[in-house]
Amino acid sequence: MSVPRPDDLAALRDAAGPEAVDATAAFEIDGTKLGVAVTPPDEDALARTVAVLAARGIGCAIRGGGTRQAFGNPLRDAGVLLSTTAIQGILELDAEEGVAHVRAGTPLRALRDAVHEAGWELPFDPPGTRATLGGTLATAAVGPRHPGFGRPRDRVIGMEVVLGDGTRTRCGGRVVKNVTGYDLMKLHIGGCGAFGVVTAAWLRLAPRPESEHVLCAVLTPDALPRALDAARLPTLRACTLVDASFAAAVEPTRAPARGWLMVAECAGDEAAIAVDVSALRDRFGAFDASPNALGRVRALQGETFGPVGLRFRIAVLPSHLAAVVADLHAAGAALLVHPATGLLHARFSLDVDVDGAGVDRAWMALRSAARAAGGHVVLEAGPTWAKLRDVFGDADDEWRVARALKARFDPARVLNPGRYVGGI
């Protein structure tokens, strides 16, 4: 693969349009500098652009809002930034059926407002004020409301994708019964753009609740089993435990010195919410959260923690959470836990700018805890030098399958080269 030459730039301008190619751009992703940015104005232009890149062997980094740019293995052999931000807009929003057809570059903030006006709720709440639909799907990003909303793959019923040779494809459709054969949507959701560029998706929206109520509670260090019971309350859409090292960022005046701060959101009809709010107050001494407490939890979940911080995501069965939390706390991790789904976010702060031994210790502790619980670890964010090992952890079987799929859907290996499992 190569940096675009003048004849490459001419071909890209022919494919995407003269105004879509910026040869003076200056982007850097994990140490790889990209001096050319292409922003195709529509799906056809994007397909032509990818075809040119494949024919000329030029790798591209795919970018939406850029909120998850730190996610993935280091980029390899790429010379172009391919932006989907111009491919945005709502193609259809059916208020009766609760479905929407949306272009990938659409900012979630704008989409959320439009869906709300139609009487529904957008079932995505990942961190990042600039998050787009395409980036959310490509990284399978979730926020604190995912216990109530479900994962992105649970809400996508159709998808349109440009493959690595420029072919436009679609899978699924407006209704679930349109899905036949292999469910290729699952390949692209969380695939980090390695197998195709998402251009649009059909979404199943969530009913808008009659009422919402956010509460906080201070819990002792050993209260995780009780928090699991709280997370099972019928109207709880979000339930997050923030350990004491993070708590002041969520509730500055009522943060515990040790233990946990629980942030819980009840959503539904008012009568049902009243029952669960009363239960939280009685069982945990819960109090009304300060304004936007859940938003601060969301921001905290996506925090990169500076140039020498590591942020890991660990998924285990909820029944194993207590043991995993104990092991990770002993290893020095600061934690944010979603007890209903067994999802944890662990932060390790390194002592020096380049601390390879510290990274190895963090991985050792995480892999040991995850293996014992039958779970999986991903390094979500960290400095480039800390990504010498695969950020997707122990994924040998996944790597073999992913490599075969990469060869099938992106034979020229031009889409986000190096970013996904095994550095494909």
N, C-alpha and C positions, 0 to 999 in steps of 0.2 A: 504494500500500500504506500501511498505517497501524498505529499503536500500538493495541493492543486497547482498546476502550471497554468500559464495564460490560456492555452487551448482548452484546459479543463474548465476554467472560469467561463469561457465563451459558451461551452456546452451547457453549463449550469444555468447561465442566463437565458439561453434558448429554452431550457426545460421549465424553469421557474418564473421567468420574467426578469428583465433587467433590474427592476427596482427591488427584486427579492434577494439579490446577492450583494452582500457587503464584504468587499475584499480588504477592508481596513479594520475589521473587528478584532477584538482582543479579549478572548476568553481563556480561562485556565481551569481544567478539571483534573484534580489529583496530579498536578505537575505537568500535565499535557497542555501545551498552548495551542489554541485554535485561532488562526488569523482570518478565517473565512466563515461567515455566517450566511445561511440560506433560510429564508422564511417564505415558503411557498404560500400563495394566496388561497389555494383550495386543494381539494383532494387529488384532482387530476394532476395539478402541478407538482404536488408532493410525489405522486407515483412516477412521473417523468424524471423528477430529480433523483429519486432512489435508483431508477434504472440507469441513469448516467453514472452515478457513484459506483454501482456494481460493475458496469462495463469498463470503467476506468480504474477499478481497484482502489477507490478512495474511501476510507472509513469515515463514519460520522458519529458524533455524539448527539443523541436525541434529547431535546430539552423542551419542557413546557414552561411552567412558571419558575422553575429552578429551585423549588423548595426542598427537593430531595436529591440535589446534585451530588451530595456527599455519599449517597447510598450506592453500594456496588464495589466491585474490584476496580483497580486502576484501569483507566482507559488505555488501549494499545493501538498504535498505528492508525490514528485518526487525524484527518486534516480539515474537517468541516464540522461546524455546529449546525445541526438541522433543527430548526425551531418550528413548533406546531402552533405558535400563539396566534397566527392569522386565521387558522382554521377553527373558528369559534362560532357559537350561536346555537340556539335551540331550533331544531328542525321541526319538531312536533311536541306538543304538550297536551295530552288528553286528560282533562280534568275529571271525566267520568270514569275512565278506566284506571287512572293513576299510573300512567306510563309516560315516559318522555324519551325522545330521540334527540341526542345532543352531540355536537361536535367536540372533538377531544381537547381542543385548545381553549374551551370555555372555562373561565375562572369559576371555581365553586361558589365564590361569594355572590356573583351575579346569578348563577343558576339557582342558588338557594333562595334568593329573593323572588325570582320568577315562580318557582315551585310553590313558595309560601303564598303568594298572591292567588294561585290557582287552588288553594285549599289543601295542599299536601306538604310533606316535609322531605327534604333531600336526605337520604340515609347515609351520608358521608360526612365525617367531621375530622379529617386528618389535620395535623398541625401545619401551619404555614398560611399566611394571609394571601399569598400569591398562588396557592395550589390550583391546578387545573384538573379537569376530569381525566385527561389522558395520563398525566403523571400519577394521579391517585390510583388508577387502574394498573399501570405498568409496575408500580411498586407495591400494590396491594396494601396501601397505607390505611391505617385506622386511627381513630381518636378515642377519647374516653367513652363515647356513646356506643361503641361497637357491640357491647353486650345486648343492647336493645335493638340496634339497627341490623346486626349481622355483619359479616365480612363483605368486602366489595363483590366477591364472586357470587354471593347470595342474592345480589341485587341487579346483576347484569343479565339480561335475557337475550341480547343480541349485540353483535359487534362488527364493525367494519375495520379492516386492517390492510395496510400495504406491506407486502412481503419484501424480502431482501433483493428480489430481482425487479421490483417495481410493479408486480402484479397486485391488482386490487381484489380483495376477497371479502367475503362476509360469512359469519356463522351465527346461528340463532336468528332471532327476528323480533317482531313486535310482541309475539306471545310465546310462551315456553314450549308449546307443542311444535313450534317450527324447528326445534333442535333435534336433528337426526344424526345418526352415526356418531363419530367421535366429537366430544364437546370441546372444540378447540378454543373456546373462550377461556377455559381454565389454563390453557397454555400461555396465553398472552397476559392474563391478570396475574401480576407478580413476576412476569418474565423479563422485566427490566428492558423491554424493547429489543431483546436479543433475537426474537423470531419474527418481528414485524412491528410496524408503526401503527398504533391505534389512531384511527381518524374519526370515529364516531361510535356511539353505543346506545342501545336501548336500555333504559333503566326502569325497574319497578320501584315506584316511590313509596314512601311510608305515610300512613295516616297522620294527620296533624293532631296532636293531643289537645284535649280541651283545656288542660292546665299543666303547669310544670312547677316543681318545687325543689330547690337545691338546699341540702343541709350538710353540715360538717359535724364530725364527732372526734374527740380525742380518745385514742385507744392505747392500751398498754402494749408492750413489745410482744406479748404472747397471745394477743387477741385475734390472730389470723383465723382460727377456726370459727370464731363468732362472726367475723366479717364475711366468711363464706355463707353463713346462714342469712345474713343481711342481704347479700347479693341475690338471694333467691326470692326476695319479696316480689310480688306480682308486678308492681308498677315501676320497679327500679330499672331505668334505662341506662344509668351509669353508676358505677361504684368503684372508686379508685382509692387505694391506700398509698399515701405519700409518707415516706419515712421522715424522721425528725430533721435530717440534714436538708431536706427540700421544703419542709412545711411552711417556713416563714415566707417563701415565695408565693404561697397560695393564700394563707391567712396570717398576715404579719402580726396581728395583735393577739391571736389566740393559738399560735403554733406551739406544739408540745416540745419540751426540751429533750424528750426521749419517747420512743414508741412510734405511733402512727397518727397521722391526720387522715380520717376517712372523709371523702367527698362523695356524696350520693345525690343523684337526681331522680326524682319520681316524676313520671309523665303518664297521663291518661285522663280518665274522667275524674272530676273533683271528689266524688264520694270515695272512689277506690284510693286515690292519693291520700285522702285524709286518714284512712286506716293505716296505710304504710308509714306516713309521716309520724303518726302517733306511736307506732311500733318502734321506729327509730329513736324517737325521743325517750320512750320508756326503757328500751334495752341498752341504749348507748349514750344517753344524755345528749343527743344530737341537738344542735342549735342551727338557726337559719344562717346560711352562708352569706358572706359579704358579696356585693354585686360582682358578677363575672368570675366567680371562683372557679367554675368549671372551665372557663376560657383560659385561666392561668394554668390549670392542670394540663390543658391541651398544649399550651405553649411550652410548658416544662417538659412534656413528653418529647417534643421535637428539638429541644435545646442541644446544641453541639458542645457546650461546656468548654469553649476556648480551644486554643491550638494544641494543648496536650491532654485533652480529655477523650475518653473512649465511651461510646454509648452502645450497649448491646441490647438485643431483644431476645428473650428466652420464652419459648412456648412449652408448657408442660400440662399434664392433667391437673385440674384444681386440687385433687386429693393429695398431690405431692408438693403443693406449694409450701407448706410449713417447713419441710426438710430443705427444699431448695433455698428458701429465704434465709434459713439459719446458716447454710453453707456459704452463701454469697455475702451475708453480713460479716461472717468470720473472715472472709477474704478481703474485706474493706470496701465492698460495693455500697453505693447509695442506691435505693430502690424506689420504683414506682410500680405498683402491682394492681392488676385488674383481676380480682379473685374469681369472678364469675366465669372467666374464660381461661384462666391459667396463664395469662400473658404478663410478663415482667419486662421492665426496662431498667437496666443496671448501668450505673455510671462508675467509672474508675478514673480518678485524677492521678496523672503520672507526676513523678517528682521532678523530672528534668525534661528538657525539650525533646531529646531523643533517648527514650528509655525502652530499649528492646527487651530487657529483662522484665520490666514492669508489664509490658504487653504479653509476654509469655506467661507470667504468673496469672494475669487476668484470664487468658484463654484456658489455662490449665484448670483454674477454679470453675469456670463456666462449663467447660466440657465435662468435667467430673460430675458436677451437679446435674447437668442436663441428661447425661447418660444414665445416672442412677434413677432419674425420674422418667426415662423414656421420652425425653424431649429433644428440642433442637435449638441451636444458638445461631444468631446472625449478628455481625458487627454492623450496626446501622450507620455509625459516624465515627470518624477518627482521622488523624493526620495521615497523609499518604504513606509515610515511612512505616506506619503501623499496619499496613495492608500487605505485608510480604506473604502472609498466609491467606488462604481463601477466606474472604469475609463471611461466606456462607457456611463455614465450619466443616464438620465431617459429612461430606455429601458425595461419597465415591459413587454410589449407585445412581444418584441424581445426575452426577456429572456425565456418566456414560450415556444415559438417556438424553440428557440435554445436548451432548455433542452430536448425537445422531439427528436430533431434531434441528439443530443449527445447520447441519449440512443439507437438510431437506428444505428448510424455509428461508435460509440466508446463505446460499452456497458460496457467494463471494466474500462472506464474513465482513460486511460493511456496516451492519447495524450495531451500534454500541459495542464494538469489538473489545473483548477482555472483561466486560463489566459483570457478566453473569457467572453462575456456578462453574467452578473449575477454570475461570478465566476465559470462557469461550466468547 
